[in-house]
Amino acid sequence: MAALISMQKVFLNGDFIDKDSAKISIFDRGFIFGDGIYEVIPVINSTIVEKQGFWDRFKRSLSEIDLSLPYSTNEFETILNRLIQINSLQEGGLYIQITRGVAQRDFSFVSNITPTVMAFAFSDSVLEHPGAKSGITIISTPDIRWKRRDIKSISLLGQCYAKNQATIAGADECFMVEDGYVTEAGSSSAFIIKDGVLITKPLSNEILPGIRRQRLLNLAKEIGLKIEERKFSMDEVYNADECFISAATIILLPVIKADGKEINGGKIGEYTIKLRELYKNGLISEASKFKE
């Protein structure tokens, strides 16, 4: 999956400016310590979708590291909508990052400083992602991350390392493994289907609570799948009837090969196709509703 390139105008600390003019202090705690959180929000038809899920997780991550957004919900949504407008963004996403701000180097959470708030827009094919038709390949990698993965931290070196291993292997994504079980994918949530049962790891501090996760579980029930929230191994992935990942700007992508082993004979499964179509139609409907 290709790297995304930001559009021309970005938001930084109260101003909309050209991306090449955006500058942050070398003493920003995000730069020095990775002391901050981020979010990615999908945009369909120039409209933010899955807004409530974004706010719930964004505010929770901020709260978990004692950080506050210096804008009200309405003020920040106005900023994000303006960012979409000035970049003429039709489909893609918004990347949002807030750090504790600029201070002398101190490991403790420094108080009484102004957070750094940044956001940029990027264009991408969300609804018709090419991987939805071709399927993607993954490899398994050790999960070497910290123990608070439920916080959407900007400290992503563990994920970068794992996804680079996938790149070296010629794969699109990786499933990270800890104590013999899959935790999640490098930058997405992991699911398998076996004998009419959708299986995914239960929520805990070991994984990020994917915004699409609960919606997919609800849709799975609608099409007749049973749900099991439990750990699963890579052997179960290899022998699954279907496997897929989900994330903000991909919706859902089918996994057809893992560690060189074909899943379902290398074919995309029927439930995966149904789930993505239902989810996609739901996003289109949601975007249309907000446009009315």
Secondary structure, 3 states (H helix, E strand, C coil): CCCCCEEEEEEECCEEEEHHHCCCCCCEHHHHHCCEEEEEEEEECCEECCHHHHHHHHHHHHHHCCCCCCCCHHHHHHHHHHHHHHCCCCCEEEEEEEECCECCCCCCCCCCCCCEEEEEEEECCCCCCCHHHHCEEEEEEECCCCCCCCCCECCCHHHHHHHHHHHHCCCCEEEEEECCEEEEECCCEEEEEECCEEEECCCCCCCCCCHHHHHHHHHHHHCCCEEEECCCCHHHHHCCCEEEEECCCCCCEEEEEECCEECHHHCCCHHHHHHHHHHHHHHHHHHHHHHC
